[in-house]
C-alpha cells in the first residue's frame, strides 16, 4: 500500500488476503491503470527483490436479484 499510494492515478489502496502473503486492492483512475501497474511492480521489486503479479479488473454493476413470476 505504501508503494501504491505514491503512484499516479491512485484513489485508494487496501490490504487484503487474510494474512497469507497479502494482496492489495487499488482503486485507480482508468487512464493511469497501465502506468500504475508497472510502477507497482517496479516499486515492489526494488523494495523487496521479489516479483509480484498484478491483475487489472474493471468494476461492473455486479449481480442483481430478479423476481421470477410463477404461473
PQR file with spaces between the fields and no chain letter, atoms N, CA, C, O and H, PARSE charges and radii, in Angstrom:
ATOM       1  N    UNK     1       0.822   -1.176    0.000 -0.4000 1.5000
ATOM       2  CA   UNK     1       0.000    0.000    0.000 -0.0000 2.0000
ATOM       3  C    UNK     1       0.872    1.247    0.000  0.5500 1.7000
ATOM       4  O    UNK     1       0.524    2.251   -0.621 -0.5500 1.4000
ATOM       5  N    UNK     2       1.987    1.188    0.684 -0.4000 1.5000
ATOM       6  CA   UNK     2       2.897    2.328    0.723 -0.0000 2.0000
ATOM       7  C    UNK     2       3.366    2.692   -0.679  0.5500 1.7000
ATOM       8  O    UNK     2       3.418    3.871   -1.030 -0.5500 1.4000
ATOM       9  H    UNK     2       2.269    0.372    1.189  0.4000 1.0000
ATOM      10  N    UNK     3       3.705    1.698   -1.477 -0.4000 1.5000
ATOM      11  CA   UNK     3       4.145    1.940   -2.853 -0.0000 2.0000
ATOM      12  C    UNK     3       2.989    2.471   -3.688  0.5500 1.7000
ATOM      13  O    UNK     3       3.152    3.441   -4.428 -0.5500 1.4000
ATOM      14  H    UNK     3       3.663    0.740   -1.192  0.4000 1.0000
ATOM      15  N    UNK     4       1.835    1.849   -3.575 -0.4000 1.5000
ATOM      16  CA   UNK     4       0.661    2.240   -4.359 -0.0000 2.0000
ATOM      17  C    UNK     4       0.264    3.686   -4.108  0.5500 1.7000
ATOM      18  O    UNK     4      -0.100    4.403   -5.040 -0.5500 1.4000
ATOM      19  H    UNK     4       1.703    1.061   -2.974  0.4000 1.0000
ATOM      20  N    UNK     5       0.333    4.114   -2.864 -0.4000 1.5000
ATOM      21  CA   UNK     5      -0.091    5.477   -2.516 -0.0000 2.0000
ATOM      22  C    UNK     5       0.762    6.556   -3.156  0.5500 1.7000
ATOM      23  O    UNK     5       0.331    7.705   -3.255 -0.5500 1.4000
ATOM      24  H    UNK     5       0.629    3.532   -2.107  0.4000 1.0000
ATOM      25  N    UNK     6       1.970    6.206   -3.593 -0.4000 1.5000
ATOM      26  CA   UNK     6       2.835    7.187   -4.225 -0.0000 2.0000
ATOM      27  C    UNK     6       2.765    7.204   -5.737  0.5500 1.7000
ATOM      28  O    UNK     6       3.517    7.935   -6.382 -0.5500 1.4000
ATOM      29  H    UNK     6       2.320    5.273   -3.513  0.4000 1.0000
ATOM      30  N    UNK     7       1.872    6.409   -6.317 -0.4000 1.5000
ATOM      31  CA   UNK     7       1.794    6.301   -7.774 -0.0000 2.0000
ATOM      32  C    UNK     7       0.673    7.161   -8.338  0.5500 1.7000
ATOM      33  O    UNK     7      -0.307    7.439   -7.648 -0.5500 1.4000
ATOM      34  H    UNK     7       1.261    5.815   -5.793  0.4000 1.0000
ATOM      35  N    UNK     8       0.816    7.587   -9.601 -0.4000 1.5000
ATOM      36  CA   UNK     8      -0.210    8.448  -10.214 -0.0000 2.0000
ATOM      37  C    UNK     8      -1.533    7.716  -10.415  0.5500 1.7000
ATOM      38  O    UNK     8      -1.561    6.526  -10.728 -0.5500 1.4000
ATOM      39  H    UNK     8       1.613    7.361  -10.161  0.4000 1.0000
ATOM      40  N    UNK     9      -2.618    8.446  -10.229 -0.4000 1.5000
ATOM      41  CA   UNK     9      -3.947    7.930  -10.505 -0.0000 2.0000
ATOM      42  C    UNK     9      -4.607    7.204   -9.351  0.5500 1.7000
ATOM      43  O    UNK     9      -5.761    6.794   -9.479 -0.5500 1.4000
ATOM      44  H    UNK     9      -2.595    9.412   -9.974  0.4000 1.0000
ATOM      45  N    UNK    10      -3.919    7.026   -8.222 -0.4000 1.5000
ATOM      46  CA   UNK    10      -4.471    6.246   -7.109 -0.0000 2.0000
ATOM      47  C    UNK    10      -5.535    7.044   -6.361  0.5500 1.7000
ATOM      48  O    UNK    10      -5.338    8.212   -6.028 -0.5500 1.4000
ATOM      49  H    UNK    10      -2.981    7.359   -8.119  0.4000 1.0000
ATOM      50  N    UNK    11      -6.665    6.388   -6.106 -0.4000 1.5000
ATOM      51  CA   UNK    11      -7.710    6.961   -5.259 -0.0000 2.0000
ATOM      52  C    UNK    11      -7.640    6.356   -3.860  0.5500 1.7000
ATOM      53  O    UNK    11      -7.916    7.025   -2.864 -0.5500 1.4000
ATOM      54  H    UNK    11      -6.825    5.439   -6.377  0.4000 1.0000
ATOM      55  N    UNK    12      -7.265    5.071   -3.803 -0.4000 1.5000
ATOM      56  CA   UNK    12      -7.195    4.399   -2.513 -0.0000 2.0000
ATOM      57  C    UNK    12      -6.618    3.009   -2.666  0.5500 1.7000
ATOM      58  O    UNK    12      -6.660    2.423   -3.747 -0.5500 1.4000
ATOM      59  H    UNK    12      -7.041    4.528   -4.612  0.4000 1.0000
ATOM      60  N    UNK    13      -6.074    2.480   -1.572 -0.4000 1.5000
ATOM      61  CA   UNK    13      -5.493    1.144   -1.550 -0.0000 2.0000
ATOM      62  C    UNK    13      -5.894    0.462   -0.253  0.5500 1.7000
ATOM      63  O    UNK    13      -6.006    1.106    0.790 -0.5500 1.4000
ATOM      64  H    UNK    13      -6.040    2.956   -0.693  0.4000 1.0000
ATOM      65  N    UNK    14      -6.107   -0.844   -0.326 -0.4000 1.5000
ATOM      66  CA   UNK    14      -6.498   -1.602    0.863 -0.0000 2.0000
ATOM      67  C    UNK    14      -5.768   -2.928    0.867  0.5500 1.7000
ATOM      68  O    UNK    14      -5.687   -3.602   -0.160 -0.5500 1.4000
ATOM      69  H    UNK    14      -6.016   -1.367   -1.173  0.4000 1.0000
ATOM      70  N    UNK    15      -5.237   -3.305    2.016 -0.4000 1.5000
ATOM      71  CA   UNK    15      -4.577   -4.590    2.182 -0.0000 2.0000
ATOM      72  C    UNK    15      -5.638   -5.645    2.432  0.5500 1.7000
ATOM      73  O    UNK    15      -6.571   -5.424    3.204 -0.5500 1.4000
ATOM      74  H    UNK    15      -5.302   -2.758    2.851  0.4000 1.0000
ATOM      75  N    UNK    16      -5.500   -6.782    1.787 -0.4000 1.5000
ATOM      76  CA   UNK    16      -6.445   -7.881    1.947 -0.0000 2.0000
ATOM      77  C    UNK    16      -5.679   -9.185    1.813  0.5500 1.7000
ATOM      78  O    UNK    16      -4.468   -9.156    1.592 -0.5500 1.4000
ATOM      79  H    UNK    16      -4.742   -6.961    1.159  0.4000 1.0000
ATOM      80  N    UNK    17      -6.334  -10.318    1.937 -0.4000 1.5000
ATOM      81  CA   UNK    17      -5.679  -11.604    1.737 -0.0000 2.0000
ATOM      82  C    UNK    17      -5.584  -12.467    2.978  0.5500 1.7000
ATOM      83  O    UNK    17      -4.931  -13.509    2.933 -0.5500 1.4000
ATOM      84  H    UNK    17      -7.318  -10.342    2.116  0.4000 1.0000
ATOM      85  N    UNK    18      -6.187  -12.093    4.056 -0.4000 1.5000
ATOM      86  CA   UNK    18      -6.275  -12.902    5.280 -0.0000 2.0000
ATOM      87  C    UNK    18      -4.924  -13.278    5.860  0.5500 1.7000
ATOM      88  O    UNK    18      -4.815  -14.299    6.538 -0.5500 1.4000
ATOM      89  H    UNK    18      -6.717  -11.246    4.093  0.4000 1.0000
ATOM      90  N    UNK    19      -3.892  -12.484    5.615 -0.4000 1.5000
ATOM      91  CA   UNK    19      -2.601  -12.721    6.232 -0.0000 2.0000
ATOM      92  C    UNK    19      -1.727  -13.773    5.576  0.5500 1.7000
ATOM      93  O    UNK    19      -0.663  -14.090    6.108 -0.5500 1.4000
ATOM      94  H    UNK    19      -3.980  -11.654    5.064  0.4000 1.0000
ATOM      95  N    UNK    20      -2.128  -14.319    4.459 -0.4000 1.5000
ATOM      96  CA   UNK    20      -1.355  -15.362    3.782 -0.0000 2.0000
ATOM      97  C    UNK    20      -0.509  -14.771    2.655  0.5500 1.7000
ATOM      98  O    UNK    20      -0.646  -15.177    1.501 -0.5500 1.4000
ATOM      99  H    UNK    20      -2.992  -14.062    4.027  0.4000 1.0000
ATOM     100  N    UNK    21       0.344  -13.838    2.973 -0.4000 1.5000
ATOM     101  CA   UNK    21       1.181  -13.216    1.959 -0.0000 2.0000
ATOM     102  C    UNK    21       0.635  -11.885    1.506  0.5500 1.7000
ATOM     103  O    UNK    21       1.384  -11.023    1.045 -0.5500 1.4000
ATOM     104  H    UNK    21       0.455  -13.508    3.910  0.4000 1.0000
ATOM     105  N    UNK    22      -0.647  -11.714    1.633 -0.4000 1.5000
ATOM     106  CA   UNK    22      -1.252  -10.424    1.391 -0.0000 2.0000
ATOM     107  C    UNK    22      -1.445  -10.039   -0.066  0.5500 1.7000
ATOM     108  O    UNK    22      -0.715  -10.474   -0.958 -0.5500 1.4000
ATOM     109  H    UNK    22      -1.255  -12.413    2.007  0.4000 1.0000
ATOM     110  N    UNK    23      -2.427   -9.231   -0.265 -0.4000 1.5000
ATOM     111  CA   UNK    23      -2.772   -8.647   -1.555 -0.0000 2.0000
ATOM     112  C    UNK    23      -3.218   -7.222   -1.265  0.5500 1.7000
ATOM     113  O    UNK    23      -3.577   -6.882   -0.137 -0.5500 1.4000
ATOM     114  H    UNK    23      -3.020   -8.878    0.459  0.4000 1.0000
ATOM     115  N    UNK    24      -3.188   -6.408   -2.292 -0.4000 1.5000
ATOM     116  CA   UNK    24      -3.808   -5.102   -2.160 -0.0000 2.0000
ATOM     117  C    UNK    24      -4.858   -4.959   -3.244  0.5500 1.7000
ATOM     118  O    UNK    24      -4.726   -5.507   -4.338 -0.5500 1.4000
ATOM     119  H    UNK    24      -2.896   -6.684   -3.208  0.4000 1.0000
ATOM     120  N    UNK    25      -5.873   -4.233   -2.930 -0.4000 1.5000
ATOM     121  CA   UNK    25      -6.885   -3.832   -3.901 -0.0000 2.0000
ATOM     122  C    UNK    25      -6.717   -2.330   -4.031  0.5500 1.7000
ATOM     123  O    UNK    25      -6.763   -1.599   -3.041 -0.5500 1.4000
ATOM     124  H    UNK    25      -5.980   -3.787   -2.041  0.4000 1.0000
ATOM     125  N    UNK    26      -6.524   -1.878   -5.258 -0.4000 1.5000
ATOM     126  CA   UNK    26      -6.228   -0.471   -5.500 -0.0000 2.0000
ATOM     127  C    UNK    26      -7.259    0.119   -6.448  0.5500 1.7000
ATOM     128  O    UNK    26      -7.526   -0.446   -7.509 -0.5500 1.4000
ATOM     129  H    UNK    26      -6.487   -2.471   -6.062  0.4000 1.0000
ATOM     130  N    UNK    27      -7.827    1.227   -6.080 -0.4000 1.5000
ATOM     131  CA   UNK    27      -8.763    1.951   -6.934 -0.0000 2.0000
ATOM     132  C    UNK    27      -7.964    3.031   -7.645  0.5500 1.7000
ATOM     133  O    UNK    27      -7.403    3.929   -7.017 -0.5500 1.4000
ATOM     134  H    UNK    27      -7.610    1.686   -5.218  0.4000 1.0000
ATOM     135  N    UNK    28      -7.924    2.921   -8.998 -0.4000 1.5000
ATOM     136  CA   UNK    28      -7.036    3.761   -9.804 -0.0000 2.0000
ATOM     137  C    UNK    28      -7.815    4.377  -10.956  0.5500 1.7000
ATOM     138  O    UNK    28      -8.698    3.741  -11.532 -0.5500 1.4000
ATOM     139  H    UNK    28      -8.379    2.192   -9.508  0.4000 1.0000
ATOM     140  N    UNK    29      -7.486    5.609  -11.285 -0.4000 1.5000
ATOM     141  CA   UNK    29      -8.059    6.270  -12.461 -0.0000 2.0000
ATOM     142  C    UNK    29      -7.772    5.406  -13.685  0.5500 1.7000
ATOM     143  O    UNK    29      -6.638    4.972  -13.882 -0.5500 1.4000
ATOM     144  H    UNK    29      -6.769    6.127  -10.818  0.4000 1.0000
ATOM     145  N    UNK    30      -8.787    5.155  -14.505 -0.4000 1.5000
ATOM     146  CA   UNK    30      -8.648    4.250  -15.651 -0.0000 2.0000
ATOM     147  C    UNK    30      -7.504    4.653  -16.587  0.5500 1.7000
ATOM     148  O    UNK    30      -6.766    3.792  -17.067 -0.5500 1.4000
ATOM     149  H    UNK    30      -9.709    5.508  -14.345  0.4000 1.0000
ATOM     150  N    UNK    31      -7.355    5.930  -16.843 -0.4000 1.5000
ATOM     151  CA   UNK    31      -6.314    6.383  -17.774 -0.0000 2.0000
ATOM     152  C    UNK    31      -4.903    6.122  -17.244  0.5500 1.7000
ATOM     153  O    UNK    31      -3.949    6.110  -18.022 -0.5500 1.4000
ATOM     154  H    UNK    31      -7.953    6.629  -16.452  0.4000 1.0000
ATOM     155  N    UNK    32      -4.759    5.916  -15.945 -0.4000 1.5000
ATOM     156  CA   UNK    32      -3.456    5.691  -15.323 -0.0000 2.0000
ATOM     157  C    UNK    32      -3.194    4.223  -14.976  0.5500 1.7000
ATOM     158  O    UNK    32      -2.156    3.910  -14.394 -0.5500 1.4000
ATOM     159  H    UNK    32      -5.534    5.926  -15.314  0.4000 1.0000
ATOM     160  N    UNK    33      -4.106    3.330  -15.319 -0.4000 1.5000
ATOM     161  CA   UNK    33      -4.024    1.941  -14.865 -0.0000 2.0000
ATOM     162  C    UNK    33      -2.737    1.230  -15.308  0.5500 1.7000
ATOM     163  O    UNK    33      -2.091    0.577  -14.489 -0.5500 1.4000
ATOM     164  H    UNK    33      -4.949    3.584  -15.793  0.4000 1.0000
ATOM     165  N    UNK    34      -2.360    1.344  -16.567 -0.4000 1.5000
ATOM     166  CA   UNK    34      -1.168    0.652  -17.063 -0.0000 2.0000
ATOM     167  C    UNK    34       0.092    1.190  -16.400  0.5500 1.7000
ATOM     168  O    UNK    34       0.955    0.416  -15.987 -0.5500 1.4000
ATOM     169  H    UNK    34      -2.885    1.874  -17.232  0.4000 1.0000
ATOM     170  N    UNK    35       0.203    2.504  -16.296 -0.4000 1.5000
ATOM     171  CA   UNK    35       1.357    3.120  -15.640 -0.0000 2.0000
ATOM     172  C    UNK    35       1.403    2.720  -14.168  0.5500 1.7000
ATOM     173  O    UNK    35       2.473    2.441  -13.627 -0.5500 1.4000
ATOM     174  H    UNK    35      -0.498    3.133  -16.632  0.4000 1.0000
ATOM     175  N    UNK    36       0.245    2.695  -13.529 -0.4000 1.5000
ATOM     176  CA   UNK    36       0.170    2.296  -12.127 -0.0000 2.0000
ATOM     177  C    UNK    36       0.664    0.865  -11.945  0.5500 1.7000
ATOM     178  O    UNK    36       1.464    0.590  -11.050 -0.5500 1.4000
ATOM     179  H    UNK    36      -0.624    2.922  -13.969  0.4000 1.0000
ATOM     180  N    UNK    37       0.194   -0.036  -12.784 -0.4000 1.5000
ATOM     181  CA   UNK    37       0.583   -1.439  -12.670 -0.0000 2.0000
ATOM     182  C    UNK    37       2.094   -1.612  -12.799  0.5500 1.7000
ATOM     183  O    UNK    37       2.714   -2.326  -12.011 -0.5500 1.4000
ATOM     184  H    UNK    37      -0.455    0.188  -13.511  0.4000 1.0000
ATOM     185  N    UNK    38       2.670   -0.961  -13.784 -0.4000 1.5000
ATOM     186  CA   UNK    38       4.129   -1.047  -13.979 -0.0000 2.0000
ATOM     187  C    UNK    38       4.878   -0.448  -12.796  0.5500 1.7000
ATOM     188  O    UNK    38       5.868   -1.014  -12.332 -0.5500 1.4000
ATOM     189  H    UNK    38       2.166   -0.381  -14.423  0.4000 1.0000
ATOM     190  N    UNK    39       4.412    0.686  -12.311 -0.4000 1.5000
ATOM     191  CA   UNK    39       5.045    1.329  -11.168 -0.0000 2.0000
ATOM     192  C    UNK    39       4.977    0.479   -9.908  0.5500 1.7000
ATOM     193  O    UNK    39       5.930    0.435   -9.129 -0.5500 1.4000
ATOM     194  H    UNK    39       3.608    1.146  -12.687  0.4000 1.0000
ATOM     195  N    UNK    40       3.853   -0.192   -9.712 -0.4000 1.5000
ATOM     196  CA   UNK    40       3.686   -1.062   -8.553 -0.0000 2.0000
ATOM     197  C    UNK    40       4.643   -2.252   -8.630  0.5500 1.7000
ATOM     198  O    UNK    40       5.289   -2.608   -7.644 -0.5500 1.4000
ATOM     199  H    UNK    40       3.080   -0.156  -10.345  0.4000 1.0000
ATOM     200  N    UNK    41       4.725   -2.857   -9.805 -0.4000 1.5000
ATOM     201  CA   UNK    41       5.639   -3.986   -9.986 -0.0000 2.0000
ATOM     202  C    UNK    41       7.092   -3.567   -9.753  0.5500 1.7000
ATOM     203  O    UNK    41       7.829   -4.246   -9.038 -0.5500 1.4000
ATOM     204  H    UNK    41       4.201   -2.568  -10.606  0.4000 1.0000
ATOM     205  N    UNK    42       7.496   -2.461  -10.351 -0.4000 1.5000
ATOM     206  CA   UNK    42       8.874   -1.996  -10.221 -0.0000 2.0000
ATOM     207  C    UNK    42       9.190   -1.564   -8.789  0.5500 1.7000
ATOM     208  O    UNK    42      10.254   -1.886   -8.261 -0.5500 1.4000
ATOM     209  H    UNK    42       6.898   -1.910  -10.932  0.4000 1.0000
ATOM     210  N    UNK    43       8.268   -0.836   -8.166 -0.4000 1.5000
ATOM     211  CA   UNK    43       8.483   -0.394   -6.792 -0.0000 2.0000
ATOM     212  C    UNK    43       8.629   -1.558   -5.832  0.5500 1.7000
ATOM     213  O    UNK    43       9.471   -1.530   -4.934 -0.5500 1.4000
ATOM     214  H    UNK    43       7.404   -0.574   -8.595  0.4000 1.0000
ATOM     215  N    UNK    44       7.806   -2.587   -6.022 -0.4000 1.5000
ATOM     216  CA   UNK    44       7.873   -3.763   -5.147 -0.0000 2.0000
ATOM     217  C    UNK    44       9.173   -4.522   -5.365  0.5500 1.7000
ATOM     218  O    UNK    44       9.811   -4.966   -4.411 -0.5500 1.4000
ATOM     219  H    UNK    44       7.122   -2.611   -6.751  0.4000 1.0000
ATOM     220  N    UNK    45       9.561   -4.667   -6.625 -0.4000 1.5000
ATOM     221  CA   UNK    45      10.817   -5.354   -6.955 -0.0000 2.0000
ATOM     222  C    UNK    45      12.011   -4.627   -6.326  0.5500 1.7000
ATOM     223  O    UNK    45      12.898   -5.271   -5.764 -0.5500 1.4000
ATOM     224  H    UNK    45       9.043   -4.307   -7.401  0.4000 1.0000
ATOM     225  N    UNK    46      12.041   -3.299   -6.415 -0.4000 1.5000
ATOM     226  CA   UNK    46      13.141   -2.524   -5.836 -0.0000 2.0000
ATOM     227  C    UNK    46      13.169   -2.622   -4.313  0.5500 1.7000
ATOM     228  O    UNK    46      14.239   -2.675   -3.707 -0.5500 1.4000
ATOM     229  H    UNK    46      11.322   -2.776   -6.871  0.4000 1.0000
ATOM     230  N    UNK    47      11.994   -2.645   -3.703 -0.4000 1.5000
ATOM     231  CA   UNK    47      11.918   -2.666   -2.240 -0.0000 2.0000
ATOM     232  C    UNK    47      12.203   -4.045   -1.649  0.5500 1.7000
ATOM     233  O    UNK    47      12.815   -4.151   -0.586 -0.5500 1.4000
ATOM     234  H    UNK    47      11.125   -2.602   -4.195  0.4000 1.0000
ATOM     235  N    UNK    48      11.756   -5.114   -2.341 -0.4000 1.5000
ATOM     236  CA   UNK    48      11.820   -6.454   -1.754 -0.0000 2.0000
ATOM     237  C    UNK    48      12.715   -7.428   -2.506  0.5500 1.7000
ATOM     238  O    UNK    48      13.122   -8.450   -1.953 -0.5500 1.4000
ATOM     239  H    UNK    48      11.258   -5.028   -3.204  0.4000 1.0000
ATOM     240  N    UNK    49      13.025   -7.122   -3.765 -0.4000 1.5000
ATOM     241  CA   UNK    49      13.766   -8.077   -4.593 -0.0000 2.0000
ATOM     242  C    UNK    49      12.899   -9.200   -5.117  0.5500 1.7000
ATOM     243  O    UNK    49      13.416  -10.160   -5.689 -0.5500 1.4000
ATOM     244  H    UNK    49      12.695   -6.292   -4.214  0.4000 1.0000
ATOM     245  N    UNK    50      11.595   -9.103   -4.935 -0.4000 1.5000
ATOM     246  CA   UNK    50      10.656  -10.146   -5.368 -0.0000 2.0000
ATOM     247  C    UNK    50       9.732   -9.615   -6.453  0.5500 1.7000
ATOM     248  O    UNK    50       9.474   -8.415   -6.543 -0.5500 1.4000
ATOM     249  H    UNK    50      11.176   -8.323   -4.470  0.4000 1.0000
ATOM     250  N    UNK    51       9.239  -10.539   -7.274 -0.4000 1.5000
ATOM     251  CA   UNK    51       8.283  -10.200   -8.332 -0.0000 2.0000
ATOM     252  C    UNK    51       6.858  -10.342   -7.799  0.5500 1.7000
ATOM     253  O    UNK    51       6.594  -11.159   -6.917 -0.5500 1.4000
ATOM     254  H    UNK    51       9.448  -11.514   -7.200  0.4000 1.0000
ATOM     255  N    UNK    52       5.949   -9.543   -8.339 -0.4000 1.5000
ATOM     256  CA   UNK    52       4.530   -9.651   -7.990 -0.0000 2.0000
ATOM     257  C    UNK    52       3.701   -9.807   -9.249  0.5500 1.7000
ATOM     258  O    UNK    52       4.137   -9.469  -10.350 -0.5500 1.4000
ATOM     259  H    UNK    52       6.163   -8.879   -9.055  0.4000 1.0000
ATOM     260  N    UNK    53       2.506  -10.322   -9.067 -0.4000 1.5000
ATOM     261  CA   UNK    53       1.528  -10.389  -10.149 -0.0000 2.0000
ATOM     262  C    UNK    53       0.501   -9.291   -9.915  0.5500 1.7000
ATOM     263  O    UNK    53       0.041   -9.085   -8.792 -0.5500 1.4000
ATOM     264  H    UNK    53       2.152  -10.596   -8.173  0.4000 1.0000
ATOM     265  N    UNK    54       0.148   -8.596  -10.976 -0.4000 1.5000
ATOM     266  CA   UNK    54      -0.840   -7.528  -10.894 -0.0000 2.0000
ATOM     267  C    UNK    54      -1.957   -7.860  -11.877  0.5500 1.7000
ATOM     268  O    UNK    54      -1.691   -8.181  -13.035 -0.5500 1.4000
ATOM     269  H    UNK    54       0.521   -8.764  -11.888  0.4000 1.0000
ATOM     270  N    UNK    55      -3.186   -7.783  -11.429 -0.4000 1.5000
ATOM     271  CA   UNK    55      -4.348   -8.085  -12.266 -0.0000 2.0000
ATOM     272  C    UNK    55      -5.177   -6.822  -12.447  0.5500 1.7000
ATOM     273  O    UNK    55      -5.470   -6.113  -11.484 -0.5500 1.4000
ATOM     274  H    UNK    55      -3.402   -7.522  -10.488  0.4000 1.0000
ATOM     275  N    UNK    56      -5.545   -6.555  -13.671 -0.4000 1.5000
ATOM     276  CA   UNK    56      -6.385   -5.405  -13.977 -0.0000 2.0000
ATOM     277  C    UNK    56      -7.839   -5.853  -14.036  0.5500 1.7000
ATOM     278  O    UNK    56      -8.189   -6.761  -14.791 -0.5500 1.4000
ATOM     279  H    UNK    56      -5.307   -7.131  -14.453  0.4000 1.0000
ATOM     280  N    UNK    57      -8.666   -5.222  -13.249 -0.4000 1.5000
ATOM     281  CA   UNK    57     -10.102   -5.524  -13.214 -0.0000 2.0000
ATOM     282  C    UNK    57     -10.868   -4.228  -13.397  0.5500 1.7000
ATOM     283  O    UNK    57     -10.355   -3.143  -13.125 -0.5500 1.4000
ATOM     284  H    UNK    57      -8.381   -4.485  -12.636  0.4000 1.0000
ATOM     285  N    UNK    58     -12.077   -4.351  -13.851 -0.4000 1.5000
ATOM     286  CA   UNK    58     -12.922   -3.177  -14.027 -0.0000 2.0000
ATOM     287  C    UNK    58     -14.218   -3.403  -13.258  0.5500 1.7000
ATOM     288  O    UNK    58     -14.822   -4.471  -13.348 -0.5500 1.4000
ATOM     289  H    UNK    58     -12.494   -5.233  -14.072  0.4000 1.0000
ATOM     290  N    UNK    59     -14.637   -2.406  -12.511 -0.4000 1.5000
ATOM     291  CA   UNK    59     -15.878   -2.513  -11.744 -0.0000 2.0000
ATOM     292  C    UNK    59     -17.072   -2.655  -12.680  0.5500 1.7000
ATOM     293  O    UNK    59     -17.101   -2.078  -13.767 -0.5500 1.4000
ATOM     294  H    UNK    59     -14.146   -1.538  -12.437  0.4000 1.0000
ATOM     295  N    UNK    60     -18.042   -3.422  -12.242 -0.4000 1.5000
ATOM     296  CA   UNK    60     -19.265   -3.600  -13.027 -0.0000 2.0000
ATOM     297  C    UNK    60     -20.465   -3.442  -12.102  0.5500 1.7000
ATOM     298  O    UNK    60     -20.317   -3.212  -10.901 -0.5500 1.4000
ATOM     299  H    UNK    60     -18.019   -3.891  -11.359  0.4000 1.0000
ATOM     300  N    UNK    61     -21.633   -3.567  -12.670 -0.4000 1.5000
ATOM     301  CA   UNK    61     -22.862   -3.421  -11.896 -0.0000 2.0000
ATOM     302  C    UNK    61     -23.035   -4.567  -10.899  0.5500 1.7000
ATOM     303  O    UNK    61     -23.778   -4.426   -9.927 -0.5500 1.4000
ATOM     304  H    UNK    61     -21.754   -3.753  -13.645  0.4000 1.0000
ATOM     305  N    UNK    62     -22.364   -5.699  -11.122 -0.4000 1.5000
ATOM     306  CA   UNK    62     -22.463   -6.822  -10.196 -0.0000 2.0000
ATOM     307  C    UNK    62     -23.735   -7.629  -10.393  0.5500 1.7000
ATOM     308  O    UNK    62     -24.461   -7.460  -11.372 -0.5500 1.4000
ATOM     309  H    UNK    62     -21.761   -5.813  -11.911  0.4000 1.0000
ATOM     310  N    UNK    63     -23.980   -8.497   -9.449 -0.4000 1.5000
ATOM     311  CA   UNK    63     -25.138   -9.392   -9.521 -0.0000 2.0000
ATOM     312  C    UNK    63     -26.401   -8.646   -9.109  0.5500 1.7000
ATOM     313  O    UNK    63     -26.358   -7.718   -8.302 -0.5500 1.4000
ATOM     314  H    UNK    63     -23.390   -8.635   -8.653  0.4000 1.0000
ATOM     315  N    UNK    64     -27.508   -9.064   -9.670 -0.4000 1.5000
ATOM     316  CA   UNK    64     -28.796   -8.479   -9.328 -0.0000 2.0000
ATOM     317  C    UNK    64     -29.778   -9.584   -8.998  0.5500 1.7000
ATOM     318  O    UNK    64     -29.714  -10.677   -9.561 -0.5500 1.4000
ATOM     319  H    UNK    64     -27.543   -9.819  -10.326  0.4000 1.0000
ATOM     320  N    UNK    65     -30.668   -9.299   -8.100 -0.4000 1.5000
ATOM     321  CA   UNK    65     -31.746  -10.232   -7.794 -0.0000 2.0000
ATOM     322  C    UNK    65     -32.940   -9.875   -8.673  0.5500 1.7000
ATOM     323  O    UNK    65     -33.331   -8.711   -8.754 -0.5500 1.4000
ATOM     324  H    UNK    65     -30.721   -8.411   -7.643  0.4000 1.0000
ATOM     325  N    UNK    66     -33.512  -10.871   -9.324 -0.4000 1.5000
ATOM     326  CA   UNK    66     -34.698  -10.629  -10.147 -0.0000 2.0000
ATOM     327  C    UNK    66     -35.810  -11.565   -9.688  0.5500 1.7000
ATOM     328  O    UNK    66     -35.575  -12.735   -9.382 -0.5500 1.4000
ATOM     329  H    UNK    66     -33.194  -11.817   -9.258  0.4000 1.0000
ATOM     330  N    UNK    67     -36.997  -11.036   -9.648 -0.4000 1.5000
ATOM     331  CA   UNK    67     -38.145  -11.858   -9.291 -0.0000 2.0000
ATOM     332  C    UNK    67     -38.625  -12.594  -10.539  0.5500 1.7000
ATOM     333  O    UNK    67     -38.710  -12.025  -11.627 -0.5500 1.4000
ATOM     334  H    UNK    67     -37.188  -10.086   -9.896  0.4000 1.0000
ATOM     335  N    UNK    68     -38.931  -13.855  -10.352 -0.4000 1.5000
ATOM     336  CA   UNK    68     -39.451  -14.658  -11.461 -0.0000 2.0000
ATOM     337  C    UNK    68     -40.924  -14.905  -11.182  0.5500 1.7000
ATOM     338  O    UNK    68     -41.288  -15.393  -10.112 -0.5500 1.4000
ATOM     339  H    UNK    68     -38.862  -14.317   -9.469  0.4000 1.0000
ATOM     340  N    UNK    69     -41.779  -14.562  -12.158 -0.4000 1.5000
ATOM     341  CA   UNK    69     -43.212  -14.784  -11.998 -0.0000 2.0000
ATOM     342  C    UNK    69     -43.521  -16.263  -12.093  0.5500 1.7000
ATOM     343  O    UNK    69     -43.178  -16.924  -13.074 -0.5500 1.4000
ATOM     344  H    UNK    69     -41.484  -14.165  -13.027  0.4000 1.0000
ATOM     345  N    UNK    70     -44.177  -16.775  -11.058 -0.4000 1.5000
ATOM     346  CA   UNK    70     -44.601  -18.184  -11.083 -0.0000 2.0000
ATOM     347  C    UNK    70     -46.001  -18.242  -11.661  0.5500 1.7000
ATOM     348  O    UNK    70     -46.844  -17.393  -11.373 -0.5500 1.4000
ATOM     349  H    UNK    70     -44.456  -16.238  -10.262  0.4000 1.0000
ATOM     350  N    UNK    71     -46.234  -19.247  -12.476 -0.4000 1.5000
ATOM     351  CA   UNK    71     -47.553  -19.406  -13.097 -0.0000 2.0000
ATOM     352  C    UNK    71     -48.323  -20.505  -12.457  0.5500 1.7000
ATOM     353  O    UNK    71     -49.456  -20.777  -12.855 -0.5500 1.4000
ATOM     354  H    UNK    71     -45.549  -19.937  -12.710  0.4000 1.0000
